[in-house]
Amino acid sequence: MTKTKSKHRYLLIVNPEAGSRSTMKALPDIERLLRDRKADYEFHFTKERNHATELVKEIGSHFDVIVSVGGDGTINEIVNGMPDIDKPLGIIPIGTGNDFARSCSMNVGHLESAVDTLLAHDVKKIDLGEVNGRRFVNVMGMGFEGRANDIGKLLPFLHGTPKYLIAIGWAYLTYRRMPLKIKFNNLDLDEKVFLMSIGNGWNVGGGLQLTPKAKLDDGLFDICYVQNISRWRILQVFGKLYDGTAHEVEEMEGHQTNEITVKSNFPIPAHIDGESFDPVQKEFKIKLIPKAVEIIGNWSADKRFNS
């Protein structure tokens, strides 16, 4: 724990297990960078699942900025502790996927850049999603995406892109479409579905872009909906899921909405921000909460809509 004079006081919530324990290896470098920049900060460490939520509720109001040091799951826990705490959230991404950091246009894998982005304090108020009373900041995935995420949790010895590719490959061989009843806008669907990704952000699964045109502050979810697609076709278009051209794939329907209901007679494999939805549900009521939280990001680096 170190305290020096600075403009803001930072609460750094560290998940020691994130990124296959990469956070603890990176901690000395993070502390050196913060000291060099004369930041005022404290480290607090999570001890179990959902502990980050409790830490924010208990001590978050004593700081100017709350910082996630970990992955998407740590960010999700912090966001679920912040509804009554009006503080900006900063990110030092050291997780497995770091998808929300990518959605914030951060330079994932570069600690000095992350610390500089944090201290630059470029704040944007963004939307959040809420599903069955739980908040998410980046994405909710169901069907194939949910199943691949569950498989990824069985591979704790891997991290980064290799983990996601193996999980996707395993799901590719074993997943079967499931019947869903879906309502949003003027649509009322009742059919077997391959995949449904509800994006507030535009990255998922370690860099996949299923909703490449999503904006974090436009008051709408972007939905990638795939009713049916062959295994061969998945292989054929897989590159487009990484390069931002998924909308060109005929089988992938794009929609926008701020509220959606999903039901099934069977448990629905699903995740929010890369964390499996537990306990497993047969019904989801999902809504968007506009301008719900301030995020410190590298916003000027988002060039997706530049002409």
C-alpha positions as CSV (number, residue, x, y, z in Angstrom):
1,M,0.0,0.0,0.0
2,T,1.4,3.4,-1.0
3,K,0.2,6.9,-0.7
4,T,1.6,10.0,-2.5
5,K,0.2,13.3,-3.6
6,S,-2.0,13.2,-6.8
7,K,-5.2,14.7,-8.3
8,H,-7.3,11.5,-7.8
9,R,-7.3,8.8,-5.2
10,Y,-7.4,5.3,-6.8
11,L,-8.9,2.1,-5.3
12,L,-7.3,-0.8,-7.2
13,I,-9.2,-4.0,-6.8
14,V,-7.0,-6.8,-7.7
15,N,-8.2,-10.3,-8.6
16,P,-5.2,-12.6,-7.8
17,E,-6.6,-15.4,-10.0
18,A,-7.2,-13.4,-13.1
19,G,-5.4,-14.3,-16.3
20,S,-4.1,-17.5,-14.8
21,R,-2.6,-15.4,-11.9
22,S,-0.9,-13.0,-14.2
23,T,-2.1,-10.1,-12.0
24,M,0.3,-11.0,-9.2
25,K,3.2,-11.3,-11.5
26,A,2.4,-7.8,-13.0
27,L,1.8,-6.1,-9.6
28,P,5.4,-4.9,-9.0
29,D,5.4,-3.2,-12.5
30,I,2.0,-1.7,-11.9
31,E,3.2,-0.3,-8.5
32,R,6.4,1.1,-10.1
33,L,4.4,2.8,-12.8
34,L,2.0,4.4,-10.4
35,R,4.8,5.5,-8.1
36,D,6.7,7.0,-11.0
37,R,3.6,9.1,-11.9
38,K,3.1,10.1,-8.2
39,A,-0.4,8.5,-8.1
40,D,-2.3,8.2,-4.8
41,Y,-3.6,4.6,-4.6
42,E,-4.4,1.6,-2.5
43,F,-4.4,-2.1,-3.5
44,H,-7.2,-4.3,-2.2
45,F,-7.3,-8.0,-3.1
46,T,-10.3,-10.2,-3.8
47,K,-10.5,-13.5,-1.9
48,E,-13.4,-15.3,-3.5
49,R,-16.1,-14.9,-6.2
50,N,-18.2,-11.7,-5.9
51,H,-15.7,-10.2,-3.3
52,A,-15.0,-7.3,-5.7
53,T,-18.7,-6.4,-5.5
54,E,-18.5,-6.3,-1.7
55,L,-15.3,-4.3,-1.6
56,V,-16.8,-1.6,-3.8
57,K,-19.9,-1.3,-1.6
58,E,-17.7,-1.3,1.6
59,I,-15.0,1.2,0.7
60,G,-15.6,2.5,-2.8
61,S,-17.0,5.8,-1.6
62,H,-13.7,6.7,0.1
63,F,-11.9,6.9,-3.3
64,D,-12.2,9.1,-6.4
65,V,-11.7,6.3,-9.0
66,I,-12.3,2.6,-8.7
67,V,-9.9,0.5,-10.8
68,S,-10.3,-3.1,-12.0
69,V,-7.0,-5.0,-12.0
70,G,-8.0,-8.3,-13.7
71,G,-10.2,-9.4,-16.5
72,D,-13.8,-9.0,-17.6
73,G,-15.2,-11.0,-14.7
74,T,-13.5,-8.6,-12.2
75,I,-15.0,-5.6,-14.1
76,N,-18.4,-7.2,-14.0
77,E,-18.2,-7.8,-10.2
78,I,-17.2,-4.2,-9.7
79,V,-20.0,-2.8,-11.8
80,N,-22.5,-4.8,-9.8
81,G,-21.2,-3.1,-6.7
82,M,-21.5,0.4,-8.1
83,P,-25.2,1.3,-8.6
84,D,-25.2,3.6,-5.5
85,I,-21.6,4.8,-5.9
86,D,-21.1,7.6,-8.5
87,K,-17.4,7.1,-9.3
88,P,-15.5,6.5,-12.5
89,L,-14.3,3.0,-13.3
90,G,-10.8,2.5,-14.6
91,I,-9.2,-0.6,-16.1
92,I,-5.8,-2.3,-16.0
93,P,-6.6,-5.4,-18.1
94,I,-4.8,-8.5,-17.1
95,G,-7.4,-11.2,-17.7
96,T,-8.1,-14.0,-20.1
97,G,-10.2,-12.2,-22.7
98,N,-10.0,-8.5,-21.8
99,D,-12.9,-7.9,-24.2
100,F,-14.3,-4.9,-22.4
101,A,-10.9,-3.2,-22.5
102,R,-10.9,-3.7,-26.2
103,S,-14.3,-2.2,-26.5
104,C,-12.8,0.8,-24.7
105,S,-10.1,0.9,-27.4
106,M,-7.3,0.2,-24.8
107,N,-4.0,-1.3,-25.8
108,V,-4.4,-4.8,-24.2
109,G,-1.2,-6.4,-23.1
110,H,0.7,-3.1,-22.4
111,L,0.8,-2.2,-18.8
112,E,2.4,1.3,-19.2
113,S,-0.3,2.2,-21.7
114,A,-3.0,1.0,-19.4
115,V,-1.7,3.1,-16.5
116,D,-1.3,6.2,-18.7
117,T,-4.8,5.8,-19.9
118,L,-6.1,5.5,-16.4
119,L,-4.2,8.6,-15.2
120,A,-5.3,10.6,-18.3
121,H,-8.8,10.3,-16.9
122,D,-10.7,10.4,-20.2
123,V,-14.2,9.7,-18.9
124,K,-17.3,8.6,-20.9
125,K,-20.7,7.8,-19.4
126,I,-21.8,4.5,-20.9
127,D,-24.8,2.3,-20.9
128,L,-25.1,-0.9,-19.0
129,G,-27.2,-4.1,-19.5
130,E,-29.3,-5.7,-16.8
131,V,-30.5,-9.3,-16.9
132,N,-32.6,-10.9,-14.1
133,G,-31.3,-8.3,-11.7
134,R,-27.6,-8.6,-12.6
135,R,-25.7,-5.9,-14.5
136,F,-23.3,-6.4,-17.4
137,V,-21.1,-3.9,-19.1
138,N,-19.9,-5.5,-22.3
139,V,-21.9,-8.5,-23.6
140,M,-24.4,-11.3,-22.9
141,G,-24.1,-14.4,-25.0
142,M,-26.5,-17.4,-25.3
143,G,-26.5,-20.7,-27.2
144,F,-23.3,-21.6,-28.9
145,E,-21.5,-18.6,-27.3
146,G,-22.7,-19.6,-23.8
147,R,-21.6,-23.2,-24.3
148,A,-18.2,-22.1,-25.5
149,N,-17.8,-19.9,-22.5
150,D,-18.7,-22.8,-20.2
151,I,-16.1,-25.0,-21.9
152,G,-13.5,-22.3,-21.5
153,K,-14.0,-22.5,-17.7
154,L,-12.9,-26.1,-17.9
155,L,-9.5,-25.0,-19.3
156,P,-8.0,-23.0,-16.4
157,F,-4.5,-23.9,-17.5
158,L,-4.9,-21.9,-20.7
159,H,-5.5,-18.2,-21.2
160,G,-5.8,-15.7,-24.0
161,T,-6.6,-16.5,-27.6
162,P,-5.6,-20.2,-27.5
163,K,-8.1,-20.8,-24.6
164,Y,-10.9,-19.3,-26.6
165,L,-10.0,-21.1,-29.8
166,I,-10.0,-24.5,-28.1
167,A,-13.3,-23.7,-26.3
168,I,-14.9,-22.6,-29.6
169,G,-13.6,-25.7,-31.3
170,W,-15.0,-28.0,-28.6
171,A,-18.4,-26.3,-28.8
172,Y,-18.2,-26.5,-32.6
173,L,-18.0,-30.3,-32.3
174,T,-20.6,-30.8,-29.6
175,Y,-23.2,-28.0,-29.6
176,R,-26.7,-28.5,-31.0
177,R,-29.2,-25.7,-31.6
178,M,-31.7,-25.2,-28.9
179,P,-35.4,-24.0,-29.0
180,L,-35.8,-20.4,-27.8
181,K,-38.8,-18.0,-27.6
182,I,-37.5,-14.5,-28.2
183,K,-39.3,-11.2,-28.0
184,F,-37.9,-7.8,-28.9
185,N,-39.1,-4.8,-30.9
186,N,-41.9,-6.2,-33.1
187,L,-40.4,-9.6,-33.4
188,D,-41.8,-12.7,-31.7
189,L,-39.6,-15.7,-32.5
190,D,-40.1,-19.3,-31.6
191,E,-37.4,-21.5,-33.2
192,K,-34.2,-23.5,-32.7
193,V,-31.3,-21.0,-32.4
194,F,-27.6,-21.4,-32.9
195,L,-26.3,-18.2,-31.3
196,M,-27.5,-15.0,-29.8
197,S,-25.0,-12.3,-28.7
198,I,-26.3,-9.1,-27.1
199,G,-23.6,-6.5,-27.3
200,N,-23.3,-3.3,-25.4
201,G,-19.6,-3.4,-26.4
202,W,-18.1,-4.8,-29.6
203,N,-15.7,-7.5,-28.5
204,V,-16.3,-10.9,-27.0
205,G,-14.4,-14.2,-26.7
206,G,-10.9,-12.8,-26.7
207,G,-11.3,-10.5,-29.7
208,L,-14.3,-11.8,-31.7
209,Q,-16.4,-9.0,-33.1
210,L,-20.0,-10.4,-33.3
211,T,-21.4,-6.9,-32.9
212,P,-18.7,-4.7,-34.6
213,K,-20.8,-1.6,-34.9
214,A,-22.0,-1.5,-31.3
215,K,-21.6,1.8,-29.4
216,L,-21.3,1.8,-25.6
217,D,-23.3,5.0,-25.2
218,D,-26.0,5.0,-27.9
219,G,-28.9,3.7,-25.7
220,L,-29.2,0.4,-27.7
221,F,-27.9,-3.1,-27.6
222,D,-26.6,-4.5,-30.9
223,I,-27.7,-8.1,-31.4
224,C,-26.1,-10.8,-33.4
225,Y,-28.7,-13.5,-34.1
226,V,-27.9,-16.8,-35.9
227,Q,-30.8,-19.2,-36.3
228,N,-28.9,-21.8,-38.3
229,I,-25.4,-22.2,-39.8
230,S,-23.5,-25.3,-40.9
231,R,-20.2,-26.4,-39.5
232,W,-18.5,-25.9,-42.8
233,R,-19.9,-22.4,-43.1
234,I,-18.6,-21.5,-39.7
235,L,-15.1,-22.5,-40.8
236,Q,-15.6,-20.5,-44.0
237,V,-16.5,-17.2,-42.4
238,F,-14.5,-17.5,-39.1
239,G,-12.1,-14.8,-40.1
240,K,-14.9,-12.3,-40.5
241,L,-15.7,-12.7,-36.8
242,Y,-12.3,-11.2,-36.0
243,D,-11.9,-8.5,-38.6
244,G,-15.1,-6.5,-37.9
245,T,-17.0,-7.8,-41.0
246,A,-19.4,-10.2,-39.3
247,H,-22.3,-8.2,-40.6
248,E,-21.4,-9.4,-44.1
249,V,-22.2,-13.0,-43.2
250,E,-25.6,-13.9,-44.6
251,E,-26.6,-16.1,-41.7
252,M,-25.9,-13.5,-39.1
253,E,-28.8,-11.1,-38.5
254,G,-28.2,-7.8,-36.9
255,H,-30.7,-6.0,-34.8
256,Q,-30.9,-3.2,-32.2
257,T,-33.1,-2.9,-29.2
258,N,-33.1,-1.8,-25.6
259,E,-35.2,-4.6,-24.1
260,I,-35.5,-8.3,-24.9
261,T,-37.1,-11.5,-23.3
262,V,-35.7,-15.0,-23.9
263,K,-37.4,-18.2,-22.7
264,S,-36.9,-21.9,-23.2
265,N,-38.2,-25.2,-21.8
266,F,-34.6,-26.1,-21.2
267,P,-31.7,-24.5,-19.3
268,I,-30.1,-21.9,-21.5
269,P,-26.3,-21.8,-21.6
270,A,-25.4,-18.2,-21.2
271,H,-22.7,-15.8,-20.0
272,I,-22.5,-12.1,-19.0
273,D,-19.1,-10.5,-19.6
274,G,-17.4,-13.9,-19.9
275,E,-18.9,-15.2,-16.6
276,S,-21.3,-18.2,-16.8
277,F,-24.8,-17.2,-15.6
278,D,-25.1,-19.2,-12.4
279,P,-27.5,-20.7,-11.5
280,V,-28.6,-21.7,-15.0
281,Q,-31.9,-20.1,-16.1
282,K,-34.8,-20.9,-18.5
283,E,-35.9,-17.3,-18.8
284,F,-34.0,-14.0,-19.2
285,K,-35.4,-10.5,-19.0
286,I,-32.8,-8.1,-20.4
287,K,-32.9,-4.3,-20.5
288,L,-30.5,-1.5,-21.2
289,I,-29.8,1.2,-18.5
290,P,-28.7,4.3,-20.4
291,K,-25.7,6.4,-19.2
292,A,-25.4,4.3,-16.1
293,V,-21.6,4.4,-15.3
294,E,-18.5,6.5,-16.0
295,I,-15.7,4.6,-17.7
296,I,-12.1,5.8,-18.2
297,G,-11.0,4.6,-21.6
298,N,-8.9,5.4,-24.6
299,W,-11.9,6.8,-26.4
300,S,-10.1,8.8,-29.1
301,A,-8.5,5.6,-30.4
302,D,-11.9,4.2,-31.6
303,K,-11.6,4.8,-35.4
304,R,-14.4,2.4,-36.4
305,F,-16.7,5.1,-37.7
306,N,-14.2,7.5,-39.2
307,S,-15.0,8.1,-42.9
